[in-house]
Every structure is written in C-alpha cells, then in structure tokens.
Amino acid sequence: MIRIEISLFLKNVPGELGRLTGLMGSNGINIDAITIQDASAYVRNLFEARGKSLKRLASSASYSSMRRDSADFALIRLVVDKAQTAMDLLKANDYLFDSNEVVTIDVTNKPGEFAKITKKFGEEQININYVYGSVSDSDGRCLFVFCPEDVASAAAIFKDGY
C-alpha cells in the first residue's frame, strides 16, 4: 500500500521525542512505524552519495561542518494513520518536515517472510533505499527498540513495565 512518510529533524536532547510523540497521541494520531537516527549519519551518507555521483552540492569542508553540526539533531521518519492531520499539526507547531510516498507491506512475523518480499524487489530490479518496521506479537503488541545514552538507567525505569 502506498502511504505518506513524514521526515523531520529534532534536536538531539532529552524530551524532544516525547514532545513530538505526545503531540501526535494527544491529537488522536497513531504512529504505525518510526525510525530514528543520528542526523550526522544521514549527512555522511549524503556526502558519500554525492561523491560517487560527482554532483556535490557543497564543498567537503561544508559537509564536514554539517556533519559536526548535525550530531545535535536526530532524523525521524514516521508513518502515521492520519498523515494530513499530522502534517497540519506539525506545521501549526513550527516543525520543519518533508513528506514522500513509501510502500508499506503487512508482513507475517515468521521466518523467511521478509526474505520473500525483499527477493521480489530484487527480481523486479527495484532498489530499496532504506527499510524499518514494527512487528506485532500474537497479542497485537508492537516491539519498539530504543537506544538511550544511559541504557542501565532506562532499563531501570521500565523494569516493571510502563
């Protein structure tokens, strides 16, 4: 199914992700899938891609500067159940974001299912730029993986659930 993915940069500081997800939740918007990465990796990949194509948009010094500065931000990509409502909400709250179409596929959570899908992309000569997901268990609960700076403290906070 074709869906809208929203991409935005957040300051890489405690509380920013909670503010974003709280805004979505309090406005009845469900996050179906999310991925978060340090924005410096994104800038480094952009630099490397531009180098391979010989179509650099900026000098090496500019990219180095952007990579250092971008460590202060995280790149968030998310798919929500009400994309237009979410984008209106982000705009009203002064978030800078972009959107694009992506393909979402419901996958059965069993060995080999993901391989079948990715093999089909390859057979059709369709490159996958990136992929992320959310997997439900038999009770319909989703697993999200967090990578906090202080893993031990985060684990202690949630040792009895949430």
C-alpha atoms as an extended CHARMM CRD file, in Angstrom:
* protein
*
       162  EXT
         1         1  MET       CA              0.0000000000        0.0000000000        0.0000000000  PROA      1               0.0000000000
         2         2  ILE       CA              1.2860000000        3.4940000000       -0.7760000000  PROA      2               0.0000000000
         3         3  ARG       CA              1.4170000000        5.7260000000        2.2880000000  PROA      3               0.0000000000
         4         4  ILE       CA              2.9110000000        9.0600000000        3.2430000000  PROA      4               0.0000000000
         5         5  GLU       CA              6.1130000000        9.1020000000        5.2820000000  PROA      5               0.0000000000
         6         6  ILE       CA              6.9360000000       12.2240000000        7.2810000000  PROA      6               0.0000000000
         7         7  SER       CA             10.6190000000       13.0820000000        7.8260000000  PROA      7               0.0000000000
         8         8  LEU       CA             11.8140000000       15.7120000000       10.2430000000  PROA      8               0.0000000000
         9         9  PHE       CA             14.8090000000       16.7250000000       12.2920000000  PROA      9               0.0000000000
        10        10  LEU       CA             14.5470000000       17.0130000000       16.0660000000  PROA      10              0.0000000000
        11        11  LYS       CA             17.0700000000       18.4190000000       18.4940000000  PROA      11              0.0000000000
        12        12  ASN       CA             19.0030000000       15.5110000000       19.9730000000  PROA      12              0.0000000000
        13        13  VAL       CA             18.1510000000       16.3710000000       23.5920000000  PROA      13              0.0000000000
        14        14  PRO       CA             16.0590000000       14.6750000000       26.2870000000  PROA      14              0.0000000000
        15        15  GLY       CA             12.3400000000       15.2920000000       25.9660000000  PROA      15              0.0000000000
        16        16  GLU       CA             12.0960000000       16.2260000000       22.2730000000  PROA      16              0.0000000000
        17        17  LEU       CA             10.9000000000       12.8170000000       21.1080000000  PROA      17              0.0000000000
        18        18  GLY       CA              8.3920000000       12.7340000000       23.9690000000  PROA      18              0.0000000000
        19        19  ARG       CA              7.1010000000       16.1450000000       22.9340000000  PROA      19              0.0000000000
        20        20  LEU       CA              6.6390000000       15.0250000000       19.3130000000  PROA      20              0.0000000000
        21        21  THR       CA              5.0070000000       11.6980000000       20.1470000000  PROA      21              0.0000000000
        22        22  GLY       CA              2.8650000000       13.3240000000       22.8440000000  PROA      22              0.0000000000
        23        23  LEU       CA              1.6370000000       15.8610000000       20.3160000000  PROA      23              0.0000000000
        24        24  MET       CA              0.6470000000       13.0580000000       17.9690000000  PROA      24              0.0000000000
        25        25  GLY       CA             -1.0140000000       10.9820000000       20.6710000000  PROA      25              0.0000000000
        26        26  SER       CA             -2.9430000000       13.8330000000       22.2370000000  PROA      26              0.0000000000
        27        27  ASN       CA             -4.3760000000       14.6390000000       18.8130000000  PROA      27              0.0000000000
        28        28  GLY       CA             -5.5200000000       11.0830000000       18.1080000000  PROA      28              0.0000000000
        29        29  ILE       CA             -2.7620000000       10.2760000000       15.6130000000  PROA      29              0.0000000000
        30        30  ASN       CA             -1.3270000000        6.7600000000       15.8110000000  PROA      30              0.0000000000
        31        31  ILE       CA              2.3070000000        6.1620000000       14.8780000000  PROA      31              0.0000000000
        32        32  ASP       CA              2.3310000000        2.9700000000       12.8130000000  PROA      32              0.0000000000
        33        33  ALA       CA              6.1010000000        2.8660000000       12.2230000000  PROA      33              0.0000000000
        34        34  ILE       CA              9.0410000000        5.0400000000       13.2490000000  PROA      34              0.0000000000
        35        35  THR       CA             12.7750000000        5.1050000000       12.8030000000  PROA      35              0.0000000000
        36        36  ILE       CA             15.2380000000        7.4610000000       14.4330000000  PROA      36              0.0000000000
        37        37  GLN       CA             18.8800000000        8.0270000000       13.5490000000  PROA      37              0.0000000000
        38        38  ASP       CA             21.6080000000       10.4690000000       14.3990000000  PROA      38              0.0000000000
        39        39  ALA       CA             21.4340000000       13.0720000000       11.6340000000  PROA      39              0.0000000000
        40        40  SER       CA             25.2190000000       13.0680000000       11.2010000000  PROA      40              0.0000000000
        41        41  ALA       CA             24.9590000000        9.5950000000        9.6270000000  PROA      41              0.0000000000
        42        42  TYR       CA             22.3950000000       10.9900000000        7.1920000000  PROA      42              0.0000000000
        43        43  VAL       CA             24.6880000000       13.8620000000        6.2350000000  PROA      43              0.0000000000
        44        44  ARG       CA             27.6690000000       11.4900000000        5.8910000000  PROA      44              0.0000000000
        45        45  ASN       CA             25.6330000000        9.2150000000        3.5890000000  PROA      45              0.0000000000
        46        46  LEU       CA             24.5450000000       12.2450000000        1.5640000000  PROA      46              0.0000000000
        47        47  PHE       CA             28.1750000000       13.3390000000        1.2290000000  PROA      47              0.0000000000
        48        48  GLU       CA             29.2680000000        9.8560000000        0.1200000000  PROA      48              0.0000000000
        49        49  ALA       CA             26.4050000000        9.5590000000       -2.3770000000  PROA      49              0.0000000000
        50        50  ARG       CA             27.1700000000       12.9550000000       -3.8650000000  PROA      50              0.0000000000
        51        51  GLY       CA             30.8480000000       11.9920000000       -4.0840000000  PROA      51              0.0000000000
        52        52  LYS       CA             30.0420000000        8.8360000000       -6.0590000000  PROA      52              0.0000000000
        53        53  SER       CA             27.8480000000       10.7350000000       -8.4850000000  PROA      53              0.0000000000
        54        54  LEU       CA             30.3240000000       13.6240000000       -8.7390000000  PROA      54              0.0000000000
        55        55  LYS       CA             27.4210000000       16.0200000000       -8.1400000000  PROA      55              0.0000000000
        56        56  ARG       CA             28.3620000000       17.6130000000       -4.8610000000  PROA      56              0.0000000000
        57        57  LEU       CA             26.1020000000       20.3860000000       -3.7120000000  PROA      57              0.0000000000
        58        58  ALA       CA             28.6820000000       21.7870000000       -1.3130000000  PROA      58              0.0000000000
        59        59  SER       CA             32.4070000000       21.6050000000       -0.6290000000  PROA      59              0.0000000000
        60        60  SER       CA             33.9930000000       18.9040000000        1.5150000000  PROA      60              0.0000000000
        61        61  ALA       CA             34.5540000000       21.4880000000        4.2570000000  PROA      61              0.0000000000
        62        62  SER       CA             30.8690000000       22.3860000000        4.1880000000  PROA      62              0.0000000000
        63        63  TYR       CA             29.8560000000       18.7380000000        4.5160000000  PROA      63              0.0000000000
        64        64  SER       CA             32.3090000000       18.2530000000        7.4120000000  PROA      64              0.0000000000
        65        65  SER       CA             30.8110000000       21.2420000000        9.1570000000  PROA      65              0.0000000000
        66        66  MET       CA             27.2670000000       19.9910000000        8.5110000000  PROA      66              0.0000000000
        67        67  ARG       CA             28.1880000000       16.5450000000        9.8640000000  PROA      67              0.0000000000
        68        68  ARG       CA             29.5380000000       18.0400000000       13.1100000000  PROA      68              0.0000000000
        69        69  ASP       CA             26.5200000000       20.3100000000       13.4960000000  PROA      69              0.0000000000
        70        70  SER       CA             24.0610000000       17.5600000000       12.5990000000  PROA      70              0.0000000000
        71        71  ALA       CA             25.1350000000       15.4290000000       15.5720000000  PROA      71              0.0000000000
        72        72  ASP       CA             22.9330000000       17.8210000000       17.5610000000  PROA      72              0.0000000000
        73        73  PHE       CA             19.8880000000       16.5470000000       15.6600000000  PROA      73              0.0000000000
        74        74  ALA       CA             18.1060000000       13.2850000000       15.0010000000  PROA      74              0.0000000000
        75        75  LEU       CA             16.4350000000       12.3250000000       11.7400000000  PROA      75              0.0000000000
        76        76  ILE       CA             12.9310000000       10.9870000000       12.4080000000  PROA      76              0.0000000000
        77        77  ARG       CA             10.9440000000        9.1030000000        9.7860000000  PROA      77              0.0000000000
        78        78  LEU       CA              7.4290000000        8.0520000000       10.6340000000  PROA      78              0.0000000000
        79        79  VAL       CA              4.2730000000        6.6800000000        9.1100000000  PROA      79              0.0000000000
        80        80  VAL       CA              1.0420000000        7.6210000000       10.8430000000  PROA      80              0.0000000000
        81        81  ASP       CA             -2.5950000000        6.7260000000       10.3850000000  PROA      81              0.0000000000
        82        82  LYS       CA             -3.6470000000       10.3300000000        9.6030000000  PROA      82              0.0000000000
        83        83  ALA       CA             -0.8270000000       11.8120000000        7.5410000000  PROA      83              0.0000000000
        84        84  GLN       CA             -2.5090000000       15.0690000000        6.5110000000  PROA      84              0.0000000000
        85        85  THR       CA             -3.7050000000       15.7630000000       10.0560000000  PROA      85              0.0000000000
        86        86  ALA       CA             -0.1910000000       15.0760000000       11.3490000000  PROA      86              0.0000000000
        87        87  MET       CA              1.3820000000       17.4060000000        8.7830000000  PROA      87              0.0000000000
        88        88  ASP       CA             -1.1130000000       20.1610000000        9.6250000000  PROA      88              0.0000000000
        89        89  LEU       CA             -0.2860000000       19.6840000000       13.3050000000  PROA      89              0.0000000000
        90        90  LEU       CA              3.4660000000       19.7620000000       12.6650000000  PROA      90              0.0000000000
        91        91  LYS       CA              3.1170000000       22.9380000000       10.6150000000  PROA      91              0.0000000000
        92        92  ALA       CA              0.9670000000       24.5910000000       13.3060000000  PROA      92              0.0000000000
        93        93  ASN       CA              3.6540000000       23.7440000000       15.8900000000  PROA      93              0.0000000000
        94        94  ASP       CA              6.5460000000       25.0930000000       13.8000000000  PROA      94              0.0000000000
        95        95  TYR       CA              8.1890000000       21.7640000000       12.9600000000  PROA      95              0.0000000000
        96        96  LEU       CA             10.1910000000       21.6320000000        9.7420000000  PROA      96              0.0000000000
        97        97  PHE       CA              9.3590000000       18.4510000000        7.8860000000  PROA      97              0.0000000000
        98        98  ASP       CA              9.1460000000       16.8200000000        4.4980000000  PROA      98              0.0000000000
        99        99  SER       CA              6.8860000000       14.0820000000        3.1970000000  PROA      99              0.0000000000
       100       100  ASN       CA              7.0950000000       11.4910000000        0.4710000000  PROA      100             0.0000000000
       101       101  GLU       CA              5.3430000000        8.3730000000       -0.6700000000  PROA      101             0.0000000000
       102       102  VAL       CA              6.5230000000        4.9780000000        0.5570000000  PROA      102             0.0000000000
       103       103  VAL       CA              5.2510000000        1.4500000000        0.1380000000  PROA      103             0.0000000000
       104       104  THR       CA              4.0340000000       -0.3310000000        3.2630000000  PROA      104             0.0000000000
       105       105  ILE       CA              3.5550000000       -4.0880000000        3.3450000000  PROA      105             0.0000000000
       106       106  ASP       CA              1.9790000000       -6.1260000000        6.1390000000  PROA      106             0.0000000000
       107       107  VAL       CA              4.3610000000       -8.9820000000        6.8580000000  PROA      107             0.0000000000
       108       108  THR       CA              3.5710000000      -12.1740000000        8.7370000000  PROA      108             0.0000000000
       109       109  ASN       CA              6.0180000000      -12.4790000000       11.6310000000  PROA      109             0.0000000000
       110       110  LYS       CA              7.6250000000      -15.8060000000       10.7600000000  PROA      110             0.0000000000
       111       111  PRO       CA             10.9890000000      -16.8820000000        9.3370000000  PROA      111             0.0000000000
       112       112  GLY       CA             11.5090000000      -16.2270000000        5.6400000000  PROA      112             0.0000000000
       113       113  GLU       CA              8.5870000000      -13.8580000000        5.0650000000  PROA      113             0.0000000000
       114       114  PHE       CA             10.7450000000      -10.7390000000        4.9100000000  PROA      114             0.0000000000
       115       115  ALA       CA             13.1450000000      -12.5730000000        2.6010000000  PROA      115             0.0000000000
       116       116  LYS       CA             10.2930000000      -13.3280000000        0.1810000000  PROA      116             0.0000000000
       117       117  ILE       CA              9.4390000000       -9.6390000000       -0.0610000000  PROA      117             0.0000000000
       118       118  THR       CA             12.9920000000       -8.3750000000       -0.4570000000  PROA      118             0.0000000000
       119       119  LYS       CA             13.7350000000      -11.0780000000       -3.0230000000  PROA      119             0.0000000000
       120       120  LYS       CA             10.7430000000       -9.9290000000       -5.0560000000  PROA      120             0.0000000000
       121       121  PHE       CA             12.0810000000       -6.3450000000       -5.0590000000  PROA      121             0.0000000000
       122       122  GLY       CA             15.4000000000       -7.6720000000       -6.3480000000  PROA      122             0.0000000000
       123       123  GLU       CA             13.8080000000       -9.8140000000       -9.0170000000  PROA      123             0.0000000000
       124       124  GLU       CA             11.9630000000       -6.7390000000      -10.2440000000  PROA      124             0.0000000000
       125       125  GLN       CA             15.2400000000       -4.7120000000      -10.1580000000  PROA      125             0.0000000000
       126       126  ILE       CA             13.8120000000       -2.3040000000       -7.5700000000  PROA      126             0.0000000000
       127       127  ASN       CA             16.4150000000       -0.9520000000       -5.1410000000  PROA      127             0.0000000000
       128       128  ILE       CA             15.4510000000       -0.4720000000       -1.5230000000  PROA      128             0.0000000000
       129       129  ASN       CA             16.9480000000        2.7570000000       -0.1460000000  PROA      129             0.0000000000
       130       130  TYR       CA             16.0190000000        2.0230000000        3.4710000000  PROA      130             0.0000000000
       131       131  VAL       CA             13.5310000000       -0.0150000000        5.4370000000  PROA      131             0.0000000000
       132       132  TYR       CA             12.1910000000       -0.0250000000        9.0000000000  PROA      132             0.0000000000
       133       133  GLY       CA              9.2430000000       -1.5780000000       10.6800000000  PROA      133             0.0000000000
       134       134  SER       CA              7.1730000000       -2.5250000000       13.6310000000  PROA      134             0.0000000000
       135       135  VAL       CA              6.4000000000       -6.1450000000       14.4030000000  PROA      135             0.0000000000
       136       136  SER       CA              3.3640000000       -7.3280000000       16.3640000000  PROA      136             0.0000000000
       137       137  ASP       CA              3.3280000000      -10.4110000000       18.5320000000  PROA      137             0.0000000000
       138       138  SER       CA              0.3580000000      -12.7780000000       18.8010000000  PROA      138             0.0000000000
       139       139  ASP       CA             -1.3600000000      -10.3840000000       21.2380000000  PROA      139             0.0000000000
       140       140  GLY       CA             -1.0840000000       -7.4600000000       18.7880000000  PROA      140             0.0000000000
       141       141  ARG       CA              1.5590000000       -5.6750000000       20.8690000000  PROA      141             0.0000000000
       142       142  CYS       CA              4.3360000000       -3.9570000000       18.9300000000  PROA      142             0.0000000000
       143       143  LEU       CA              8.0190000000       -4.0780000000       19.7260000000  PROA      143             0.0000000000
       144       144  PHE       CA              9.9350000000       -0.8350000000       19.6150000000  PROA      144             0.0000000000
       145       145  VAL       CA             13.6760000000       -0.7060000000       20.2030000000  PROA      145             0.0000000000
       146       146  PHE       CA             15.1670000000        2.2890000000       21.9920000000  PROA      146             0.0000000000
       147       147  CYS       CA             18.8690000000        3.1810000000       22.1880000000  PROA      147             0.0000000000
       148       148  PRO       CA             19.2340000000        5.6900000000       25.0350000000  PROA      148             0.0000000000
       149       149  GLU       CA             22.5490000000        7.1980000000       26.1230000000  PROA      149             0.0000000000
       150       150  ASP       CA             22.2220000000        5.5780000000       29.5500000000  PROA      150             0.0000000000
       151       151  VAL       CA             20.9250000000        2.0730000000       28.9200000000  PROA      151             0.0000000000
       152       152  ALA       CA             21.0790000000        0.9610000000       32.5550000000  PROA      152             0.0000000000
       153       153  SER       CA             19.0090000000        3.9220000000       33.8000000000  PROA      153             0.0000000000
       154       154  ALA       CA             16.4410000000        3.4740000000       31.0400000000  PROA      154             0.0000000000
       155       155  ALA       CA             16.1520000000       -0.2370000000       31.8080000000  PROA      155             0.0000000000
       156       156  ALA       CA             15.6070000000        0.5440000000       35.4880000000  PROA      156             0.0000000000
       157       157  ILE       CA             12.7910000000        2.9980000000       34.6690000000  PROA      157             0.0000000000
       158       158  PHE       CA             10.8750000000        0.3540000000       32.7180000000  PROA      158             0.0000000000
       159       159  LYS       CA             11.7950000000       -2.7610000000       34.7370000000  PROA      159             0.0000000000
       160       160  ASP       CA              8.1720000000       -3.1520000000       35.9070000000  PROA      160             0.0000000000
       161       161  GLY       CA              6.5670000000       -2.1400000000       32.5980000000  PROA      161             0.0000000000
       162       162  TYR       CA              5.3400000000        1.2580000000       31.5640000000  PROA      162             0.0000000000
